[in-house]
Amino acid sequence: MSSILSFLPVVDKNTSALVLGSMPGNKSLEAQQYYGNRQNSFWPIMAEIFGFDRDMAYEKKLQKLLDNKVGLWDVLASCEREGSLDSDIKMVSVEVNDFQTLLSVRPNIKFIFFNGRKAQDIFTRKVTAKVFQERSIALNYLPSTSPANASLNYAKKLFRWEQAFKLANLGASV
């Protein structure tokens, strides 16, 4: 089994909120796009919250997020995993991304939103103590937008994401 690599962060100097997944699934890795699986509800949810066309070009969707002060990254820089499921990640193989450096060069980040429980769990175990000695950043769990998360329907996922972003003063309804 070979190691898979995540993507570079999508952030700019105005980013105040960072959405963290665990590791892109196979379809996203093949497309070289965050949330590249058309069955993932991430882009439809972002399109509703920020008022853009969910089918626009990937680069334009990324820019819409940045325009709304939202960045993207993953907790993991690399790992070994068979298939696309978070549950298949071999925990002995995980390498986390360098959050200390990212947060030092992007001091406006005040919120981290975890796209799913696995991202939150790995971050909490492997990153939190190192990063938050000098900064106060709100950590927020949100239900996974993955199609594998069938415990909530789209409307419930959208509601939870809208509420969290509203509390962070992000989104079209603010």
C-alpha positions in Angstrom: 0.0 0.0 0.0 1.5 3.4 -1.0 1.1 6.7 0.7 -1.5 9.2 -0.6 -0.9 12.9 -0.4 -3.4 15.7 0.3 -3.6 19.1 -1.5 -2.1 22.4 -0.7 -4.1 24.8 1.5 -6.5 27.2 -0.2 -6.1 30.4 1.9 -5.3 34.0 1.5 -4.5 36.9 3.8 -8.2 37.5 4.5 -9.1 33.9 5.5 -10.8 33.9 8.9 -12.3 30.4 8.8 -10.7 27.1 7.7 -12.7 24.0 6.7 -10.7 20.9 7.4 -11.4 17.5 6.0 -9.4 14.4 6.9 -7.9 13.3 3.5 -9.5 13.6 0.0 -11.3 10.6 -1.2 -10.2 8.7 -4.4 -12.5 10.6 -6.7 -11.2 14.0 -5.3 -7.6 12.8 -5.7 -8.2 11.7 -9.3 -9.8 15.1 -10.1 -7.2 17.0 -8.1 -10.0 18.9 -6.5 -11.2 19.4 -2.9 -14.6 17.6 -2.7 -14.3 16.4 -6.3 -16.8 13.6 -5.8 -20.1 14.9 -7.3 -22.0 12.9 -4.6 -20.4 14.9 -1.8 -22.7 17.7 -0.6 -19.9 20.1 0.3 -20.1 22.3 -2.9 -23.9 22.3 -2.9 -23.9 23.4 0.7 -21.3 26.1 0.1 -23.2 27.3 -3.0 -26.4 27.7 -0.9 -24.6 29.5 2.0 -22.6 31.9 -0.2 -25.1 32.3 -3.1 -23.2 30.9 -6.1 -23.7 28.4 -8.8 -22.7 25.0 -7.6 -21.8 23.9 -11.1 -19.4 26.8 -11.8 -15.7 26.0 -12.6 -13.7 24.6 -9.6 -11.3 27.6 -9.6 -14.3 30.0 -9.4 -15.8 28.0 -6.5 -12.5 28.2 -4.6 -12.4 32.0 -5.2 -16.0 32.3 -4.0 -14.9 30.7 -0.7 -11.9 33.0 -0.4 -14.1 36.0 -1.2 -16.1 35.0 1.8 -13.1 34.5 4.0 -13.2 30.7 4.0 -10.2 28.5 3.3 -9.8 24.7 2.7 -7.3 22.2 3.8 -7.0 18.7 5.3 -5.8 17.6 8.7 -3.6 15.0 7.0 -0.7 15.7 4.7 -0.3 12.0 3.9 -1.5 8.6 5.0 -2.0 5.1 3.8 -5.6 4.1 3.0 -7.3 1.5 0.9 -10.4 2.9 -0.6 -11.9 6.3 0.2 -13.4 5.9 3.6 -11.9 7.7 6.7 -12.4 4.4 8.6 -9.8 2.8 6.2 -7.0 5.3 7.1 -4.1 3.4 8.7 -3.5 5.5 11.8 0.1 4.4 12.1 0.8 6.0 8.7 -0.6 9.5 9.3 1.4 12.6 8.9 -0.5 15.8 9.8 -0.2 19.1 8.0 1.9 21.9 9.4 -0.8 24.0 11.1 1.7 25.9 13.2 3.3 27.5 10.2 0.0 28.0 8.4 -1.6 29.8 11.4 1.5 31.9 11.9 1.4 33.3 8.4 -2.4 33.5 8.4 -3.2 35.3 11.7 -6.7 36.2 10.7 -7.9 32.6 11.0 -10.2 32.5 14.0 -12.4 29.5 13.2 -11.7 25.9 12.3 -14.6 23.8 11.0 -14.1 20.1 10.9 -15.9 18.4 8.0 -16.6 15.2 9.9 -15.6 13.4 13.1 -12.4 11.8 11.8 -10.9 15.2 10.9 -11.8 16.5 14.3 -10.5 13.4 16.1 -7.1 13.3 14.3 -6.7 17.1 14.8 -7.5 16.8 18.5 -5.0 14.0 19.0 -2.2 15.1 16.8 -2.3 18.9 16.4 -4.2 20.8 19.1 -1.6 21.1 21.9 1.1 22.3 19.5 -1.0 24.9 17.7 -3.1 26.6 20.4 -0.5 27.5 23.0 -0.6 31.1 21.9 -3.8 31.5 19.9 -7.5 31.3 20.5 -9.2 29.6 17.6 -12.8 28.3 17.8 -12.9 24.6 16.9 -16.2 23.5 15.5 -17.4 20.0 14.5 -19.7 19.8 11.6 -21.4 16.7 10.0 -19.4 15.2 7.2 -20.6 16.2 3.7 -19.4 12.8 2.4 -22.0 10.6 0.7 -20.8 7.9 3.2 -22.4 9.9 6.0 -26.0 8.8 5.6 -27.0 9.5 9.2 -28.2 13.0 8.2 -30.0 14.0 5.0 -28.9 17.0 2.9 -31.3 19.4 4.6 -30.0 18.6 8.1 -26.4 18.9 7.0 -27.1 22.2 5.3 -28.9 23.5 8.4 -25.9 22.6 10.7 -23.4 24.2 8.3 -25.5 27.3 7.9 -25.9 27.7 11.6 -22.2 27.3 12.3 -21.2 29.8 9.6 -23.8 32.3 10.7 -22.3 32.2 14.3 -18.9 32.9 12.7 -20.4 35.8 10.6 -19.9 34.0 7.4 -22.5 33.5 4.6 -25.0 35.3 2.6 -27.6 35.5 5.4 -25.3 37.5 7.6 
